[in-house]
Amino acid sequence: MYGIMSYAVTRRITEFGIRMALGAEPARLFSGVMGQGLLLAAAGAVTGMVGAFFLTRLLEGVVFGTQALDLKSLLLTLVVLILATLLASSAPAARVLRIEPVQALREE
């Protein structure tokens, strides 16, 4: 997740520089990058939960002692995924705060 977010921020440096030069608040840019990371995590969580629902039904018949839906494990996994996403997205989002608009415009 860190790699994806870092690459996305690097590709959009000029855009962020223009937005800052036009008066965008850095906190709003920060929250936009964090929101993008959480959107990716949500898509992964939904896909994973659907996959887990069907795979646990399959494993219930094969592995002795497993339950079809272990909500505690699924919710714990979801919380860990969200926390890891927030941590991984925070460094690239913080880099947006350090962008100098003039320097970002000169690079292009």
Backbone as ProteinMPNN parsed JSONL, in Angstrom:
{"seq_chain_A": "MYGIMSYAVTRRITEFGIRMALGAEPARLFSGVMGQGLLLAAAGAVTGMVGAFFLTRLLEGVVFGTQALDLKSLLLTLVVLILATLLASSAPAARVLRIEPVQALREE", "coords_chain_A": {"N_chain_A": [[0.829, -1.18, 0.0], [1.973, 1.194, 0.756], [3.81, 1.616, -1.331], [2.134, 1.905, -3.57], [0.679, 4.217, -2.876], [2.757, 6.057, -2.578], [3.792, 6.16, -5.166], [1.527, 7.169, -6.499], [1.318, 9.728, -5.36], [3.763, 10.829, -6.158], [3.412, 10.928, -8.924], [1.516, 12.909, -9.054], [2.605, 15.309, -8.22], [2.955, 17.782, -9.571], [0.289, 18.516, -9.967], [-0.541, 18.819, -7.292], [1.129, 20.932, -6.596], [0.138, 22.99, -8.247], [-2.454, 23.183, -7.225], [-1.878, 24.053, -4.617], [-0.658, 26.482, -5.216], [-2.821, 27.856, -6.171], [-4.25, 28.232, -3.907], [-5.207, 26.112, -2.349], [-5.878, 24.391, 0.66], [-3.382, 22.854, 2.611], [-4.103, 20.845, 4.432], [-6.434, 19.837, 3.358], [-5.521, 18.658, 1.006], [-3.918, 16.704, 2.151], [-5.88, 15.143, 3.472], [-7.229, 14.268, 1.231], [-5.406, 12.539, -0.029], [-5.14, 10.621, 1.983], [-7.773, 9.723, 2.02], [-7.929, 8.541, -0.5], [-6.243, 6.363, -0.11], [-7.703, 4.987, 1.86], [-9.954, 4.368, 0.368], [-8.942, 2.529, -1.467], [-8.269, 0.53, 0.377], [-10.807, -0.11, 1.341], [-11.998, -1.196, -0.945], [-10.388, -3.464, -1.238], [-11.009, -4.716, 1.184], [-13.745, -5.31, 0.934], [-13.7, -7.05, -1.265], [-12.085, -9.055, -0.169], [-13.646, -9.888, 2.027], [-15.906, -10.965, 0.769], [-14.676, -13.029, -0.654], [-13.669, -14.485, 1.544], [-16.036, -15.269, 2.753], [-17.077, -17.168, 0.942], [-14.926, -18.986, 0.75], [-14.592, -19.919, 3.382], [-16.864, -21.409, 3.718], [-16.305, -23.516, 2.014], [-13.994, -24.57, 3.257], [-15.038, -25.377, 5.663], [-16.209, -27.88, 5.348], [-13.988, -29.406, 4.809], [-11.845, -29.009, 6.641], [-11.521, -30.008, 9.935], [-13.31, -28.73, 12.689], [-13.57, -26.058, 12.009], [-15.388, -22.98, 11.645], [-18.095, -21.615, 9.723], [-18.522, -18.822, 9.606], [-16.508, -16.797, 11.271], [-16.815, -14.218, 13.026], [-15.327, -12.605, 14.783], [-12.641, -12.984, 14.007], [-12.75, -12.067, 11.353], [-13.509, -9.372, 11.704], [-11.358, -8.432, 13.25], [-9.292, -8.761, 11.42], [-10.122, -6.914, 9.495], [-9.921, -4.496, 10.927], [-7.145, -4.427, 11.406], [-6.262, -4.249, 8.764], [-7.27, -1.703, 8.013], [-5.889, -0.04, 9.835], [-3.231, -0.557, 9.044], [-3.337, 0.48, 6.48], [-3.824, 3.197, 7.002], [-1.424, 3.848, 8.276], [0.431, 3.269, 6.227], [-0.354, 5.085, 4.275], [0.097, 7.52, 5.41], [2.755, 8.548, 5.289], [3.279, 9.173, 2.459], [1.196, 11.05, 2.224], [1.982, 12.993, 4.03], [4.176, 13.917, 2.713], [3.014, 15.445, 0.741], [2.361, 17.718, 2.131], [4.784, 19.006, 2.336], [5.395, 20.01, -0.12], [6.679, 22.45, -2.253], [5.105, 24.931, -4.017], [6.224, 26.466, -6.167], [8.593, 25.097, -6.81], [7.517, 22.618, -7.56], [6.145, 23.339, -9.865], [8.229, 24.081, -11.522], [9.529, 21.702, -12.047], [8.114, 20.312, -13.987]], "CA_chain_A": [[0.0, 0.0, 0.0], [2.871, 2.341, 0.774], [4.359, 1.789, -2.669], [1.083, 2.425, -4.45], [0.373, 5.596, -2.5], [3.925, 6.878, -2.857], [3.817, 6.336, -6.61], [0.419, 8.053, -6.873], [1.669, 11.093, -4.95], [4.86, 11.279, -7.014], [2.85, 11.244, -10.235], [0.629, 14.062, -8.958], [3.308, 16.43, -7.581], [2.634, 19.022, -10.283], [-1.105, 18.841, -9.65], [-0.594, 19.343, -5.93], [1.77, 22.247, -6.622], [-0.817, 23.938, -8.835], [-3.541, 23.389, -6.259], [-1.373, 24.879, -3.514], [-0.433, 27.826, -5.738], [-4.137, 28.481, -6.327], [-4.816, 28.494, -2.591], [-5.762, 24.945, -1.66], [-5.352, 24.176, 2.006], [-2.604, 21.615, 2.681], [-4.833, 19.811, 5.173], [-7.402, 19.241, 2.441], [-4.758, 17.769, 0.138], [-3.54, 15.575, 3.004], [-7.049, 14.276, 3.668], [-7.55, 13.648, -0.052], [-4.502, 11.402, -0.231], [-5.532, 9.592, 2.953], [-9.049, 9.174, 1.555], [-7.643, 7.654, -1.623], [-5.724, 5.128, 0.47], [-8.797, 4.265, 2.508], [-10.817, 3.843, -0.686], [-8.298, 1.297, -1.926], [-8.403, -0.47, 1.441], [-12.209, -0.53, 1.382], [-12.209, -2.098, -2.083], [-9.741, -4.723, -0.88], [-11.736, -5.346, 2.288], [-14.994, -5.871, 0.409], [-13.323, -8.216, -2.065], [-11.605, -10.085, 0.747], [-14.747, -10.427, 2.836], [-16.716, -11.826, -0.107], [-13.893, -14.238, -0.858], [-13.62, -15.238, 2.799], [-17.351, -15.872, 2.975], [-17.217, -18.376, 0.133], [-13.874, -19.956, 1.042], [-14.815, -20.56, 4.68], [-17.887, -22.453, 3.503], [-15.6, -24.644, 1.415], [-13.086, -25.155, 4.246], [-15.797, -25.96, 6.771], [-16.394, -29.297, 5.077], [-12.713, -30.091, 4.628], [-11.024, -28.91, 7.842], [-12.289, -30.302, 11.133], [-13.32, -27.736, 13.748], [-13.689, -24.675, 11.54], [-16.75, -22.455, 11.537], [-18.317, -20.933, 8.451], [-18.288, -17.386, 9.789], [-15.893, -16.415, 12.53], [-16.909, -12.767, 12.934], [-14.233, -11.973, 15.516], [-11.444, -13.011, 13.164], [-12.965, -11.199, 10.192], [-13.48, -7.975, 12.143], [-9.987, -8.126, 13.641], [-8.543, -8.614, 10.171], [-10.55, -5.658, 8.888], [-9.328, -3.403, 11.71], [-5.707, -4.42, 11.135], [-6.103, -3.754, 7.402], [-7.506, -0.263, 8.013], [-4.765, 0.597, 10.534], [-2.045, -0.657, 8.196], [-3.535, 1.423, 5.38], [-3.61, 4.544, 7.524], [0.006, 3.996, 8.509], [1.134, 3.277, 4.947], [-0.734, 6.273, 3.509], [0.443, 8.757, 6.106], [4.035, 9.097, 4.827], [3.091, 9.904, 1.206], [0.317, 12.199, 2.443], [2.786, 14.022, 4.694], [5.053, 14.486, 1.693], [2.221, 16.47, 0.051], [2.415, 18.938, 2.936], [6.096, 19.64, 2.178], [5.598, 20.435, -1.503], [6.782, 23.878, -2.548], [4.419, 25.099, -5.296], [7.116, 26.977, -7.217], [9.498, 24.024, -7.2], [6.719, 21.595, -8.253], [5.831, 23.838, -11.192], [9.462, 24.109, -12.304], [9.924, 20.339, -12.41], [7.416, 19.9, -15.196]], "C_chain_A": [[0.88, 1.252, 0.0], [3.404, 2.63, -0.624], [3.348, 2.384, -3.635], [0.8, 3.888, -4.144], [1.544, 6.52, -2.799], [4.031, 7.16, -4.357], [2.728, 7.3, -7.06], [0.733, 9.503, -6.516], [2.776, 11.651, -5.838], [4.339, 11.682, -8.392], [2.025, 12.528, -10.219], [1.281, 15.287, -8.312], [2.946, 17.752, -8.246], [1.212, 19.463, -9.982], [-1.222, 19.435, -8.25], [0.043, 20.73, -5.85], [0.839, 23.312, -7.181], [-1.945, 24.226, -7.859], [-3.095, 24.284, -5.103], [-1.141, 26.319, -3.98], [-1.757, 28.583, -5.902], [-4.87, 28.664, -4.999], [-5.448, 27.319, -1.873], [-5.105, 24.792, -0.292], [-4.579, 22.856, 2.045], [-3.332, 20.488, 3.421], [-5.853, 19.111, 4.276], [-6.702, 18.289, 1.463], [-4.332, 16.513, 0.896], [-4.705, 14.61, 3.159], [-7.473, 13.614, 2.362], [-6.688, 12.429, -0.333], [-4.854, 10.273, 0.733], [-6.851, 8.927, 2.537], [-8.868, 8.222, 0.391], [-7.108, 6.316, -1.112], [-6.814, 4.307, 1.139], [-9.778, 3.692, 1.49], [-10.243, 2.548, -1.255], [-8.43, 0.181, -0.892], [-9.835, -0.99, 1.521], [-12.517, -1.492, 0.235], [-11.585, -3.465, -1.804], [-10.48, -5.468, 0.223], [-13.026, -5.995, 1.8], [-14.699, -7.13, -0.404], [-12.875, -9.369, -1.175], [-12.713, -10.712, 1.58], [-15.652, -11.339, 2.007], [-15.98, -13.137, -0.367], [-13.833, -15.109, 0.385], [-14.937, -15.936, 3.079], [-17.488, -17.183, 2.21], [-16.153, -19.425, 0.463], [-14.056, -20.627, 2.399], [-15.902, -21.618, 4.586], [-17.249, -23.706, 2.912], [-14.723, -25.342, 2.452], [-13.823, -25.818, 5.403], [-16.0, -27.463, 6.572], [-15.103, -30.078, 5.009], [-11.899, -30.125, 5.917], [-11.91, -29.095, 9.075], [-12.189, -29.147, 12.133], [-13.374, -26.295, 13.286], [-15.152, -24.283, 11.461], [-16.873, -21.683, 10.235], [-18.025, -19.442, 8.572], [-17.757, -17.124, 11.187], [-15.792, -14.889, 12.514], [-15.773, -12.055, 13.663], [-12.97, -11.904, 14.661], [-11.584, -12.069, 11.971], [-12.9, -9.725, 10.579], [-12.08, -7.549, 12.577], [-9.113, -7.92, 12.407], [-8.877, -7.294, 9.493], [-9.938, -4.458, 9.616], [-7.833, -3.296, 11.445], [-5.433, -3.881, 9.728], [-6.267, -2.239, 7.34], [-6.355, 0.471, 8.705], [-3.482, 0.564, 9.705], [-2.14, 0.31, 7.024], [-3.309, 2.851, 5.838], [-2.127, 4.816, 7.75], [0.774, 4.105, 7.191], [0.831, 4.525, 4.131], [-0.256, 7.561, 4.153], [1.764, 9.366, 5.625], [3.906, 9.793, 3.469], [2.19, 11.133, 1.363], [1.066, 13.331, 3.129], [3.744, 14.672, 3.706], [4.327, 15.573, 0.897], [2.303, 17.792, 0.808], [3.721, 19.702, 2.745], [6.371, 20.133, 0.758], [5.66, 21.959, -1.572], [6.152, 24.093, -3.922], [5.33, 25.552, -6.427], [8.04, 25.87, -7.724], [8.738, 22.945, -7.985], [6.39, 22.054, -9.672], [7.071, 23.873, -12.088], [9.869, 22.737, -12.799], [9.296, 19.889, -13.71], [7.932, 20.709, -16.335]], "O_chain_A": [[0.574, 2.24, -0.667], [3.438, 3.786, -1.046], [3.679, 3.268, -4.426], [0.694, 4.706, -5.057], [1.339, 7.654, -3.231], [4.328, 8.285, -4.758], [2.972, 8.156, -7.91], [0.439, 10.409, -7.296], [2.731, 12.818, -6.227], [4.79, 12.678, -8.957], [1.855, 13.167, -11.257], [0.578, 16.209, -7.898], [2.663, 18.734, -7.561], [0.958, 20.647, -9.766], [-1.916, 20.431, -8.047], [-0.441, 21.6, -5.125], [0.763, 24.417, -6.644], [-2.345, 25.377, -7.685], [-3.837, 25.162, -4.665], [-1.396, 27.264, -3.234], [-1.796, 29.808, -5.784], [-5.983, 29.19, -4.969], [-6.157, 27.509, -0.885], [-3.911, 25.042, -0.131], [-5.077, 21.841, 1.557], [-3.189, 19.316, 3.071], [-6.099, 17.915, 4.431], [-7.241, 17.232, 1.135], [-4.377, 15.405, 0.361], [-4.542, 13.401, 2.998], [-8.022, 12.512, 2.381], [-7.179, 11.409, -0.817], [-4.867, 9.104, 0.347], [-7.018, 7.717, 2.686], [-9.565, 7.211, 0.295], [-7.479, 5.259, -1.623], [-6.851, 3.083, 1.008], [-10.37, 2.639, 1.727], [-10.976, 1.589, -1.496], [-8.672, -0.974, -1.243], [-10.052, -2.181, 1.745], [-13.216, -2.487, 0.425], [-12.185, -4.499, -2.1], [-10.568, -6.696, 0.204], [-13.358, -7.107, 2.211], [-15.37, -8.151, -0.247], [-13.246, -10.52, -1.403], [-12.718, -11.921, 1.811], [-16.11, -12.371, 2.497], [-16.571, -14.216, -0.31], [-13.933, -16.333, 0.295], [-14.958, -17.06, 3.581], [-17.954, -18.184, 2.755], [-16.442, -20.621, 0.458], [-13.705, -21.797, 2.552], [-15.859, -22.618, 5.303], [-17.615, -24.825, 3.273], [-14.708, -26.571, 2.521], [-13.287, -26.719, 6.048], [-15.964, -28.227, 7.536], [-15.119, -31.302, 5.139], [-11.321, -31.158, 6.254], [-12.923, -28.414, 9.229], [-11.095, -28.645, 12.391], [-13.236, -25.387, 14.105], [-16.033, -25.115, 11.243], [-15.889, -21.163, 9.709], [-17.346, -18.871, 7.719], [-18.492, -17.224, 12.169], [-14.799, -14.335, 12.043], [-15.306, -11.012, 13.207], [-12.31, -10.866, 14.607], [-10.642, -11.358, 11.622], [-12.304, -8.919, 9.864], [-11.662, -6.424, 12.302], [-8.29, -7.005, 12.367], [-7.985, -6.627, 8.968], [-9.487, -3.508, 8.975], [-7.309, -2.194, 11.279], [-4.474, -3.136, 9.527], [-5.48, -1.561, 6.679], [-5.895, 1.499, 8.209], [-2.735, 1.542, 9.669], [-1.136, 0.895, 6.617], [-2.67, 3.634, 5.135], [-1.639, 5.904, 7.443], [1.668, 4.941, 7.06], [1.682, 4.978, 3.366], [-0.211, 8.598, 3.491], [1.88, 10.589, 5.561], [4.384, 10.919, 3.331], [2.406, 12.147, 0.699], [0.816, 14.502, 2.845], [4.084, 15.847, 3.848], [4.958, 16.521, 0.428], [2.314, 18.861, 0.199], [3.768, 20.912, 2.966], [7.465, 20.621, 0.472], [4.808, 22.659, -1.025], [6.61, 23.504, -4.901], [5.207, 25.056, -7.547], [8.241, 25.727, -8.93], [9.258, 22.416, -8.968], [6.36, 21.234, -10.59], [6.953, 23.708, -13.302], [10.489, 22.615, -13.856], [9.919, 19.14, -14.463], [7.486, 20.534, -17.468]]}, "name": "protein", "num_of_chains": 1, "seq": "MYGIMSYAVTRRITEFGIRMALGAEPARLFSGVMGQGLLLAAAGAVTGMVGAFFLTRLLEGVVFGTQALDLKSLLLTLVVLILATLLASSAPAARVLRIEPVQALREE"}
